[in-house]
């Protein structure tokens, strides 16, 4: 009789008698993941844990958005000012390429994986405070450099923070919202990132033009590009202060709570059929995006006779508008793709956006500034969608303890390829293609070729995409062998 009553209790309420099933997540739908907790049979109907313990913490999301805004502003502030810095310090094109491309890539390459390991095993909020302090310090240091080596070192310090903080931000974001809302939460953070990239041009160019005519009273003899870095660095330092109020969130969807380095790398290797093509797609896309970020200002100055004060504001508007539109489309498209009854459906929006972005790679050879702006606008929208969807795919399809490692590897690919490799490739192509428009032609060719490679990589990643951890847990909990084994205990 006790055994019969025991079974009827299970049939009556699937959330009760959790001791019969191995402790772990108990999903209630294909799109959500619940935290399993023991429930007293007399306590009434169980409430889904995703609604009780996984409420979206929008205050934290907005704080993370402010932080990534600061990081992207500092990381891109040199782009509209690099020609002025080059003239002030007497740099050549090779030295400028090293500062803009290589200095920022070195920290991301050498420190991304160690930082990712700290993300998966340490206190992420403290780590984020340290990294944010580094990029603020580097920006302030840029104002006082005297030569190429000082500029390279200051850029390196900024890169330690801005170049490695992304996995920290995404890991925190994943744990302050439910899985079914991650696409929309990432939408907000993505808008903040693109707002920061836009601010680098809008604030950098506009502030540069203003400070040329109205230098700071405290530093009247300081060059305008230096004063711009000083003010932006101070603003970034102020943005660090709210991070001290953020508490470390509880980790969710952890398949192995304390994996060793070897276990994490083996888990990473098991996903090679999915992550390999996805990284190739980001490798190709990183070249085109990195080239645009590094050389956009130089193209406008050399080929379109624009000044930072002239193009800073409208380039900022283009970047911000494309970031918002692309993030809105990408966020909702990622959630919709995740619900599709097809393998790797979450990556479908990235595949479509990549295909549409290929012809938009011709932006640097448009005959007018207006044409340059509109085609660049289309290219950036596609890039935002692809980046957001790919990151959302990792956040959804990869277990918690492996996400930061995957995101760090993705960041390394994008940074290394988008920085030093792109600088060398564009320099070589522009030297082969002679003429006043050689830089723009080199960028256009690179964009088309890498766009095709990216399209193939994302398609192969879709075909080999794994099931999300929540779906695997559901299959494990509902399999006949599992249920029978639980009833017989």
C-alpha positions as CSV (number, residue, x, y, z in Angstrom):
1,X,0.0,0.0,0.0
2,X,2.8,2.4,0.8
3,X,4.4,1.7,-2.6
4,X,1.1,2.2,-4.4
5,X,0.4,5.5,-2.6
6,X,3.9,6.5,-3.4
7,X,3.3,6.1,-7.1
8,X,0.0,7.9,-6.9
9,X,1.7,10.9,-5.3
10,X,4.1,11.1,-8.1
11,X,1.3,10.9,-10.7
12,X,-0.6,13.7,-8.9
13,X,2.2,16.2,-8.7
14,X,5.4,15.8,-10.8
15,X,7.1,18.5,-8.7
16,X,6.8,16.4,-5.5
17,X,8.8,13.5,-4.2
18,X,12.0,14.8,-5.9
19,X,14.1,12.4,-3.8
20,X,13.2,9.6,-6.2
21,X,15.1,11.3,-9.0
22,X,18.8,12.1,-9.1
23,X,19.2,15.7,-8.0
24,X,19.6,18.1,-10.9
25,X,17.7,20.5,-13.1
26,X,14.1,19.6,-13.8
27,X,13.0,21.4,-17.0
28,X,9.3,22.2,-17.5
29,X,9.5,23.1,-21.1
30,X,11.9,23.0,-24.0
31,X,12.7,26.7,-23.5
32,X,13.2,26.9,-19.8
33,X,15.4,25.4,-17.1
34,X,14.3,25.0,-13.5
35,X,16.2,24.6,-10.3
36,X,15.2,21.4,-8.6
37,X,14.4,21.8,-4.9
38,X,12.8,19.4,-2.4
39,X,9.2,20.3,-1.8
40,X,7.0,19.3,1.2
41,X,4.0,17.3,-0.1
42,X,1.7,19.3,2.2
43,X,3.0,22.7,1.1
44,X,0.6,22.9,-1.9
45,X,1.3,23.1,-5.6
46,X,4.9,23.8,-6.5
47,X,5.9,27.0,-8.2
48,X,8.2,26.7,-11.2
49,X,11.7,27.6,-9.9
50,X,12.5,29.6,-13.0
51,X,9.9,32.2,-11.9
52,X,10.9,32.1,-8.2
53,X,14.7,31.9,-8.3
54,X,15.5,33.0,-11.9
55,X,13.8,36.4,-12.1
56,X,15.5,38.7,-14.5
57,X,17.6,41.2,-12.5
58,X,17.3,44.2,-14.7
59,X,19.3,46.4,-12.4
60,X,22.3,44.2,-12.9
61,X,21.7,44.0,-16.6
62,X,21.7,47.7,-16.9
63,X,24.9,48.0,-14.8
64,X,26.6,45.4,-17.1
65,X,25.4,47.5,-20.0
66,X,27.0,50.6,-18.6
67,X,30.2,48.7,-18.1
68,X,30.4,47.3,-21.6
69,X,29.6,50.8,-22.9
70,X,32.6,52.2,-21.0
71,X,34.8,49.4,-22.3
72,X,33.9,49.9,-26.0
73,X,34.2,53.6,-25.7
74,X,37.7,53.4,-24.3
75,X,38.6,50.6,-26.7
76,X,37.6,52.6,-29.8
77,X,38.4,56.2,-28.8
78,X,41.7,56.1,-30.7
79,X,40.1,55.2,-34.0
80,X,38.9,58.7,-35.0
81,X,42.0,60.3,-33.5
82,X,44.7,58.1,-34.8
83,X,45.8,60.4,-37.6
84,X,46.2,63.3,-35.1
85,X,48.2,61.0,-32.7
86,X,50.3,59.9,-35.6
87,X,51.2,63.4,-36.5
88,X,51.8,64.5,-32.9
89,X,54.1,61.6,-32.1
90,X,55.8,61.4,-35.5
91,X,54.6,57.8,-36.1
92,X,54.7,55.9,-39.4
93,X,52.0,53.6,-40.7
94,X,53.7,50.5,-39.4
95,X,53.9,51.9,-35.9
96,X,50.3,53.2,-36.1
97,X,49.2,49.7,-37.1
98,X,51.1,48.1,-34.2
99,X,49.4,50.5,-31.7
100,X,45.9,50.2,-33.1
101,X,46.0,46.5,-34.1
102,X,48.6,44.7,-32.1
103,X,48.7,46.4,-28.7
104,X,45.0,45.7,-28.0
105,X,45.2,42.2,-29.3
106,X,48.1,41.0,-27.1
107,X,46.2,41.1,-23.7
108,X,43.2,39.4,-25.3
109,X,45.4,36.7,-26.8
110,X,47.5,36.0,-23.7
111,X,45.0,36.6,-20.9
112,X,41.6,35.7,-22.3
113,X,41.8,32.0,-21.4
114,X,43.3,32.6,-17.9
115,X,40.6,35.2,-17.3
116,X,37.9,32.8,-18.5
117,X,39.2,30.2,-16.1
118,X,38.9,32.8,-13.3
119,X,35.4,33.5,-14.5
120,X,34.4,29.9,-14.2
121,X,36.0,29.4,-10.8
122,X,36.3,32.8,-9.0
123,X,34.3,35.8,-8.0
124,X,33.3,37.5,-11.2
125,X,32.3,40.8,-9.8
126,X,35.7,41.4,-8.3
127,X,37.4,40.4,-11.5
128,X,35.2,42.9,-13.4
129,X,36.1,45.7,-11.1
130,X,39.8,45.1,-11.7
131,X,39.4,44.9,-15.5
132,X,37.3,48.1,-15.6
133,X,39.9,49.9,-13.6
134,X,42.6,48.8,-16.1
135,X,40.9,50.2,-19.1
136,X,40.2,53.5,-17.3
137,X,43.9,53.7,-16.2
138,X,45.1,53.0,-19.8
139,X,42.8,55.7,-21.3
140,X,44.2,58.3,-18.8
141,X,47.7,57.2,-19.5
142,X,47.2,57.8,-23.2
143,X,47.0,61.6,-22.5
144,X,50.6,61.7,-21.1
145,X,52.6,59.5,-23.4
146,X,55.7,61.0,-25.1
147,X,56.6,58.5,-27.9
148,X,55.6,55.3,-29.7
149,X,56.6,53.0,-26.8
150,X,54.5,55.0,-24.2
151,X,51.5,54.9,-26.5
152,X,51.9,51.2,-27.1
153,X,52.1,50.5,-23.4
154,X,49.1,52.6,-22.5
155,X,47.1,50.9,-25.2
156,X,48.3,47.6,-23.8
157,X,47.0,48.4,-20.4
158,X,43.6,49.4,-21.8
159,X,43.5,46.1,-23.6
160,X,44.0,44.1,-20.4
161,X,40.6,45.3,-19.3
162,X,38.6,46.0,-22.4
163,X,40.0,43.0,-24.3
164,X,39.2,40.4,-21.7
165,X,36.1,41.6,-19.9
166,X,33.6,40.2,-22.4
167,X,33.4,36.6,-21.0
168,X,33.0,38.0,-17.5
169,X,30.0,40.1,-18.6
170,X,28.3,37.3,-20.5
171,X,28.8,34.8,-17.7
172,X,27.2,37.3,-15.2
173,X,24.4,38.0,-17.6
174,X,23.6,34.4,-18.1
175,X,23.1,33.9,-14.4
176,X,20.8,36.9,-13.8
177,X,18.1,35.9,-16.3
178,X,16.2,32.8,-17.3
179,X,17.4,30.9,-20.4
180,X,14.3,31.8,-22.4
181,X,15.0,35.5,-21.8
182,X,18.7,35.5,-22.5
183,X,18.3,36.7,-26.1
184,X,16.4,39.7,-25.0
185,X,18.7,40.4,-22.1
186,X,21.7,40.1,-24.4
187,X,19.9,42.6,-26.7
188,X,20.2,45.3,-24.0
189,X,23.8,44.6,-23.4
190,X,24.5,44.5,-27.1
191,X,22.9,47.9,-27.5
192,X,25.2,49.1,-24.7
193,X,28.2,47.7,-26.5
194,X,27.3,49.4,-29.8
195,X,26.4,52.6,-28.0
196,X,30.0,52.5,-26.6
197,X,31.4,51.9,-30.1
198,X,29.3,54.8,-31.4
199,X,30.4,57.0,-28.5
200,X,34.0,56.4,-29.4
201,X,33.5,58.1,-32.7
202,X,30.8,60.6,-31.7
203,X,32.4,61.7,-28.4
204,X,35.9,61.2,-29.7
205,X,35.5,63.2,-32.9
206,X,33.2,65.9,-31.5
207,X,35.2,66.4,-28.3
208,X,38.4,66.5,-30.4
209,X,37.0,69.3,-32.6
210,X,35.8,71.2,-29.6
211,X,39.0,70.9,-27.6
212,X,41.0,72.1,-30.6
213,X,39.2,75.4,-30.3
214,X,38.7,75.4,-26.5
215,X,41.5,73.5,-24.8
216,X,41.2,72.6,-21.1
217,X,42.3,75.3,-18.8
218,X,44.4,72.9,-16.7
219,X,46.3,71.6,-19.7
220,X,46.3,74.5,-22.3
221,X,49.3,73.1,-24.2
222,X,48.1,69.5,-24.3
223,X,47.1,68.3,-27.8
224,X,43.4,67.9,-28.4
225,X,43.6,64.1,-28.9
226,X,45.4,63.8,-25.5
227,X,42.8,65.9,-23.7
228,X,40.0,63.7,-25.3
229,X,41.6,60.6,-23.9
230,X,42.0,62.2,-20.5
231,X,38.3,63.2,-20.2
232,X,37.1,59.8,-21.4
233,X,39.4,58.0,-19.0
234,X,38.1,60.0,-16.1
235,X,34.6,59.2,-17.1
236,X,35.4,55.5,-17.3
237,X,36.9,55.6,-13.9
238,X,33.7,57.0,-12.5
239,X,31.8,54.1,-14.1
240,X,33.8,51.6,-12.0
241,X,32.2,52.9,-8.8
242,X,28.7,51.3,-9.2
243,X,30.3,47.9,-9.7
244,X,31.2,47.8,-6.0
245,X,27.4,47.5,-5.3
246,X,26.9,44.4,-7.4
247,X,26.7,41.0,-5.6
248,X,28.0,37.8,-7.1
249,X,25.0,35.9,-8.6
250,X,24.4,32.2,-8.1
251,X,25.6,30.0,-11.0
252,X,22.9,28.0,-12.9
253,X,22.9,25.1,-15.3
254,X,26.2,23.7,-14.0
255,X,26.7,20.2,-15.3
256,X,30.0,19.8,-13.4
257,X,30.4,22.3,-10.6
258,X,34.2,22.1,-10.3
259,X,35.8,20.8,-13.5
260,X,39.6,20.5,-13.8
261,X,41.5,22.2,-16.6
262,X,41.7,18.9,-18.4
263,X,38.0,18.2,-18.1
264,X,37.1,21.7,-19.4
265,X,39.4,21.3,-22.4
266,X,38.1,17.8,-23.1
267,X,34.5,19.1,-22.9
268,X,35.6,21.9,-25.3
269,X,37.1,19.4,-27.7
270,X,33.9,17.3,-27.7
271,X,32.1,20.2,-29.2
272,X,34.7,20.8,-31.9
273,X,32.2,19.9,-34.7
274,X,30.0,22.8,-33.6
275,X,32.6,25.2,-32.2
276,X,35.2,24.8,-34.9
277,X,33.0,26.0,-37.8
278,X,31.4,28.6,-35.5
279,X,34.9,30.0,-34.8
280,X,35.8,29.9,-38.5
281,X,32.7,32.0,-39.2
282,X,33.8,34.5,-36.5
283,X,37.4,34.3,-37.8
284,X,36.2,35.5,-41.2
285,X,33.7,38.0,-39.8
286,X,36.4,39.3,-37.4
287,X,38.7,40.2,-40.3
288,X,36.1,42.4,-42.0
289,X,34.8,44.0,-38.7
290,X,38.4,44.5,-37.4
291,X,39.4,46.1,-40.7
292,X,36.5,48.5,-40.6
293,X,37.2,49.5,-36.9
294,X,40.9,50.1,-37.6
295,X,40.8,51.8,-41.0
296,X,37.4,53.5,-41.2
297,X,38.7,56.8,-39.9
298,X,41.7,56.7,-42.2
299,X,39.6,55.9,-45.3
300,X,37.3,58.9,-44.5
301,X,40.3,61.2,-44.0
302,X,42.4,60.0,-47.0
303,X,39.8,59.2,-49.6
304,X,36.8,61.5,-48.7
305,X,38.8,64.5,-47.2
306,X,36.8,64.3,-43.9
307,X,38.1,65.5,-40.5
308,X,37.4,63.8,-37.2
309,X,35.2,66.7,-36.3
310,X,33.2,66.3,-39.5
311,X,32.7,62.5,-39.5
312,X,32.7,61.7,-35.7
313,X,29.1,62.6,-35.1
314,X,27.5,60.9,-38.1
315,X,29.7,57.8,-37.9
316,X,28.6,57.6,-34.2
317,X,25.0,57.9,-35.3
318,X,25.4,55.1,-37.9
319,X,27.1,52.8,-35.4
320,X,24.5,53.5,-32.7
321,X,21.5,53.1,-35.0
322,X,22.8,49.9,-36.5
323,X,23.6,48.6,-33.1
324,X,20.1,49.2,-31.8
325,X,18.3,47.9,-34.9
326,X,20.6,44.9,-35.2
327,X,20.4,44.1,-31.5
328,X,16.6,44.3,-31.5
329,X,16.4,42.0,-34.6
330,X,19.1,39.7,-33.3
331,X,17.7,39.4,-29.7
332,X,14.2,38.4,-30.8
333,X,15.5,36.4,-33.7
334,X,17.8,34.4,-31.4
335,X,14.8,33.6,-29.1
336,X,12.6,32.7,-32.1
337,X,15.4,30.6,-33.7
338,X,15.9,28.7,-30.4
339,X,12.2,27.6,-30.5
340,X,12.4,26.3,-34.1
341,X,12.1,22.5,-34.4
342,X,15.4,22.2,-36.2
343,X,19.0,21.5,-35.3
344,X,20.9,24.7,-34.6
345,X,17.8,26.8,-35.3
346,X,19.2,29.6,-33.0
347,X,21.9,30.2,-35.6
348,X,19.6,30.6,-38.5
349,X,19.3,34.4,-38.1
350,X,23.1,34.6,-38.1
351,X,23.2,32.7,-41.4
352,X,20.7,35.0,-43.0
353,X,22.4,38.1,-41.8
354,X,25.8,37.0,-43.0
355,X,24.5,36.3,-46.5
356,X,22.9,39.8,-46.6
357,X,26.1,41.4,-45.3
358,X,28.4,40.2,-48.1
359,X,27.3,42.9,-50.7
360,X,27.4,45.5,-48.0
361,X,31.2,44.9,-47.7
362,X,31.6,47.3,-50.6
363,X,31.0,50.4,-48.4
364,X,34.6,51.7,-48.7
365,X,34.4,52.1,-52.5
366,X,31.2,54.0,-52.6
367,X,31.5,57.2,-54.7
368,X,30.1,59.6,-52.1
369,X,30.2,60.0,-48.3
370,X,26.5,59.4,-48.2
371,X,26.8,56.1,-50.0
372,X,29.6,55.1,-47.7
373,X,27.4,55.8,-44.7
374,X,24.3,53.9,-45.9
375,X,26.2,50.8,-47.0
376,X,28.3,50.8,-43.9
377,X,25.0,51.1,-41.9
378,X,23.7,47.9,-43.6
379,X,27.0,46.0,-43.0
380,X,27.0,46.9,-39.3
381,X,23.4,45.8,-38.8
382,X,24.3,42.4,-40.2
383,X,27.4,42.2,-38.0
384,X,25.5,43.0,-34.8
385,X,22.9,40.3,-35.6
386,X,25.6,37.7,-36.3
387,X,27.6,38.6,-33.1
388,X,24.6,38.6,-30.8
389,X,23.1,35.4,-32.2
390,X,26.5,33.5,-32.0
391,X,27.0,34.6,-28.4
392,X,23.4,33.7,-27.5
393,X,24.0,30.3,-29.1
394,X,27.0,29.6,-26.9
395,X,25.0,30.8,-23.8
396,X,22.1,28.5,-24.6
397,X,23.9,25.4,-26.1
398,X,27.0,25.2,-23.9
399,X,26.9,24.2,-20.2
400,X,27.6,27.0,-17.7
401,X,31.1,25.8,-16.7
402,X,32.3,25.8,-20.3
403,X,30.7,29.1,-21.5
404,X,33.5,31.4,-20.5
405,X,36.1,29.2,-22.1
406,X,34.1,29.2,-25.3
407,X,33.5,32.9,-25.2
408,X,37.1,33.6,-24.5
409,X,38.2,31.5,-27.4
410,X,35.7,33.3,-29.6
411,X,37.1,36.6,-28.3
412,X,40.7,35.5,-29.1
413,X,39.7,34.6,-32.6
414,X,38.0,37.8,-33.2
415,X,40.7,40.0,-31.6
416,X,43.7,38.3,-33.1
417,X,42.2,38.2,-36.6
418,X,40.5,41.6,-36.3
419,X,43.7,43.2,-35.0
420,X,47.2,42.3,-36.0
421,X,46.3,39.9,-38.8
422,X,43.9,42.3,-40.4
423,X,46.4,45.2,-40.2
424,X,49.0,43.1,-42.0
425,X,46.6,41.8,-44.6
426,X,45.1,45.2,-45.4
427,X,48.6,46.7,-45.6
428,X,49.7,44.0,-48.1
429,X,46.5,44.3,-50.3
430,X,46.6,48.1,-50.4
431,X,50.3,47.9,-51.4
432,X,49.4,45.5,-54.3
433,X,46.5,47.7,-55.4
434,X,48.0,51.0,-56.2
435,X,46.1,54.3,-56.4
436,X,44.4,56.8,-54.2
437,X,41.6,54.4,-53.4
438,X,43.8,51.4,-52.7
439,X,42.9,51.3,-49.0
440,X,39.1,51.2,-49.7
441,X,39.5,48.6,-52.4
442,X,41.5,46.4,-50.1
443,X,38.8,46.6,-47.4
444,X,36.1,45.8,-50.0
445,X,37.9,42.7,-51.3
446,X,38.6,41.5,-47.8
447,X,34.9,41.9,-46.8
448,X,33.5,39.9,-49.7
449,X,35.9,37.0,-49.4
450,X,35.7,36.7,-45.6
451,X,31.9,37.1,-45.8
452,X,31.6,34.0,-48.0
453,X,33.9,32.0,-45.6
454,X,31.8,33.1,-42.6
455,X,28.6,32.0,-44.3
456,X,30.0,28.5,-44.8
457,X,31.3,28.3,-41.3
458,X,28.0,29.3,-39.7
459,X,26.0,26.8,-41.9
460,X,28.3,23.9,-40.8
461,X,28.0,25.0,-37.2
462,X,24.2,24.8,-37.5
463,X,24.3,21.3,-38.9
464,X,26.5,20.2,-36.0
465,X,24.9,22.2,-33.2
466,X,24.4,20.3,-29.9
467,X,21.2,20.1,-27.9
468,X,20.9,22.7,-25.2
469,X,21.7,21.5,-21.6
470,X,18.0,22.0,-20.6
471,X,16.9,19.6,-23.4
472,X,19.5,17.0,-22.4
473,X,18.3,17.2,-18.7
474,X,14.7,16.8,-19.8
475,X,15.6,13.7,-21.9
476,X,17.5,12.2,-19.0
477,X,14.8,12.8,-16.5
478,X,12.0,11.4,-18.7
479,X,13.8,8.4,-20.2
480,X,12.1,5.1,-19.3
481,X,15.2,3.6,-17.7
482,X,15.6,6.7,-15.5
483,X,12.0,6.7,-14.3
484,X,11.9,2.9,-13.7
485,X,15.1,3.0,-11.8
486,X,13.8,5.8,-9.6
487,X,10.6,3.9,-8.7
488,X,12.4,0.8,-7.9
489,X,14.7,2.4,-5.3
